[in-house]
Amino acid sequence: MNASKAALLQAYLDQRVALVRFFTLRLKSAEAAEDLVQDIFLRISALDSAVEIHNPAAYLYRLGSNLMLDQIRGQRRASTREFAWRESHRTLSGGEEVAEDRPADEALAARQRLEAIVRIVEELPLQTQRVFRMHKFDGLSHSEVAQQLGISRSGVEKHVMAVLKRLAERLA
């Protein structure tokens, strides 16, 4: 460890309580401040030893402020995304929000159908099951499945078609 990194770690140890107090005031949460100060330590621990830091205390506060701003921006993006999702996935009737949950009998029927599909798929050879799961559940394309399993794309198509044919026969 070079002298600059050692000085930075020592400054962290010396300034830790002050850093927590400083960020508690800004974040309005002692727990969030503790997490942020821990993130500061993780960042400085991972620093390249060749990095020269001339004012370790100022560096710690700047690093913490940048991490805090990143965290706030991330929370705003998440909040905006959640709001947009809620707005696009709700129904209003007379100004009141209406639940869009399926009726219990429909949910039960869907669950039973899924269990039947899983049982049918489990009867097939392991390679066919693997291909089907990777394509339908993991969302991989036929080419991606073929590449990962080391088989041809047409082989993947044949496995998927075998499962779909079996499902059509048994669930019809």
C-alpha positions in Angstrom: 0.0 0.0 0.0 1.4 3.4 -0.9 1.6 6.3 1.4 -1.4 8.1 -0.3 -3.8 5.2 0.2 -2.5 4.7 3.8 -3.2 8.4 4.5 -6.7 8.0 2.9 -7.5 5.0 5.1 -6.2 6.8 8.2 -8.3 9.9 7.3 -11.3 7.7 6.9 -10.7 6.2 10.4 -10.2 9.7 11.9 -13.2 11.3 10.1 -15.7 8.4 10.3 -17.8 9.8 13.1 -17.8 13.3 11.4 -18.7 11.7 8.1 -21.7 9.9 9.6 -22.9 13.1 11.3 -22.4 15.1 8.1 -24.4 12.7 5.9 -27.0 12.0 8.6 -28.0 15.7 8.3 -28.2 15.6 4.5 -29.9 12.2 4.2 -32.1 12.7 7.3 -31.4 9.1 8.3 -28.6 7.7 10.5 -29.0 4.3 8.9 -28.7 5.7 5.4 -25.6 7.7 6.5 -24.0 4.6 8.0 -24.6 2.7 4.8 -23.1 5.6 2.8 -20.0 5.8 5.0 -19.6 2.1 4.6 -19.8 2.5 0.8 -17.1 5.2 1.1 -14.8 2.7 2.9 -15.5 0.0 0.2 -14.6 2.5 -2.5 -11.4 3.6 -1.0 -10.4 0.0 -0.2 -10.8 -0.8 -3.9 -8.8 2.1 -5.0 -5.7 1.5 -7.1 -2.6 1.9 -5.0 -1.1 4.2 -7.7 -3.7 6.9 -7.2 -2.3 10.0 -5.6 -4.7 11.9 -3.2 -3.4 15.2 -1.9 -6.2 16.0 0.5 -7.6 12.8 1.9 -10.4 14.4 4.1 -11.7 16.5 1.2 -11.6 13.4 -1.0 -13.7 11.4 1.5 -16.4 14.2 1.6 -16.4 14.5 -2.2 -16.6 10.8 -2.6 -19.5 10.6 -0.1 -21.3 13.5 -1.8 -21.0 11.8 -5.2 -22.3 8.5 -3.8 -25.1 10.3 -2.1 -26.1 12.1 -5.3 -26.0 8.8 -7.2 -28.2 7.2 -4.6 -30.7 10.1 -4.7 -30.8 10.0 -8.5 -31.3 6.2 -8.4 -34.2 6.6 -6.0 -35.8 9.3 -8.1 -35.5 7.1 -11.2 -37.0 4.1 -9.3 -39.8 6.3 -8.0 -40.6 7.7 -11.4 -40.5 4.2 -12.9 -42.8 2.8 -10.2 -45.2 5.7 -10.6 -45.4 5.2 -14.4 -46.0 1.5 -13.9 -48.7 2.1 -11.3 -50.4 4.7 -13.6 -50.3 2.3 -16.6 -51.6 -0.7 -14.6 -54.6 0.6 -12.8 -58.2 1.1 -13.6 -60.4 3.9 -12.4 -64.1 3.7 -12.1 -65.9 6.9 -10.8 -62.7 8.3 -9.5 -62.0 5.2 -7.5 -59.2 2.7 -8.2 -60.5 -0.8 -9.1 -58.4 -3.9 -8.3 -57.5 -5.8 -11.4 -56.7 -9.1 -9.6 -58.2 -12.2 -11.2 -61.1 -13.8 -9.5 -60.0 -16.6 -7.1 -61.5 -19.3 -9.3 -59.6 -18.1 -12.4 -56.3 -17.8 -10.4 -56.8 -21.4 -9.1 -57.6 -22.7 -12.6 -54.5 -21.0 -14.0 -52.3 -22.4 -11.2 -53.7 -25.9 -11.8 -53.1 -25.6 -15.6 -49.5 -24.5 -14.9 -49.0 -27.5 -12.6 -50.3 -29.8 -15.4 -47.9 -28.2 -17.9 -45.0 -28.7 -15.5 -45.9 -32.4 -15.0 -46.1 -33.0 -18.7 -42.8 -31.3 -19.4 -41.2 -33.4 -16.7 -42.2 -36.5 -18.5 -40.0 -35.6 -21.5 -36.3 -36.3 -21.9 -34.0 -34.1 -19.9 -32.4 -32.4 -22.9 -35.9 -31.5 -24.2 -36.9 -30.1 -20.8 -33.7 -28.1 -20.6 -34.2 -26.6 -24.1 -37.8 -25.8 -23.4 -37.1 -24.1 -20.0 -34.2 -22.1 -21.4 -36.3 -20.8 -24.3 -39.7 -20.3 -22.6 -38.8 -19.5 -19.0 -35.3 -17.9 -19.4 -36.4 -16.1 -22.5 -33.4 -17.2 -24.6 -33.7 -17.3 -28.4 -33.4 -20.5 -30.3 -29.9 -19.4 -31.4 -28.8 -18.6 -27.8 -30.1 -21.9 -26.5 -28.3 -23.8 -29.4 -25.1 -22.0 -28.6 -25.2 -22.6 -24.9 -26.0 -26.3 -25.3 -23.8 -26.9 -28.2 -26.6 -28.1 -30.5 -28.0 -26.9 -33.8 -30.7 -24.3 -34.0 -32.9 -26.8 -35.8 -32.3 -29.2 -32.9 -33.6 -26.6 -30.5 -36.7 -26.0 -32.7 -37.4 -29.8 -32.8 -37.2 -30.0 -28.9 -39.5 -27.0 -28.5 -41.9 -28.4 -31.1 -41.9 -31.8 -29.3 -42.9 -30.1 -26.1 -45.6 -28.0 -27.7 -47.0 -31.0 -29.5 -47.1 -33.0 -26.3 -48.8 -30.1 -24.5 -51.4 -29.8 -27.2 -52.2 -33.5 -27.1 -52.5 -33.7 -23.4 -54.2 -30.4 -22.6 -56.7 -30.4 -25.4 
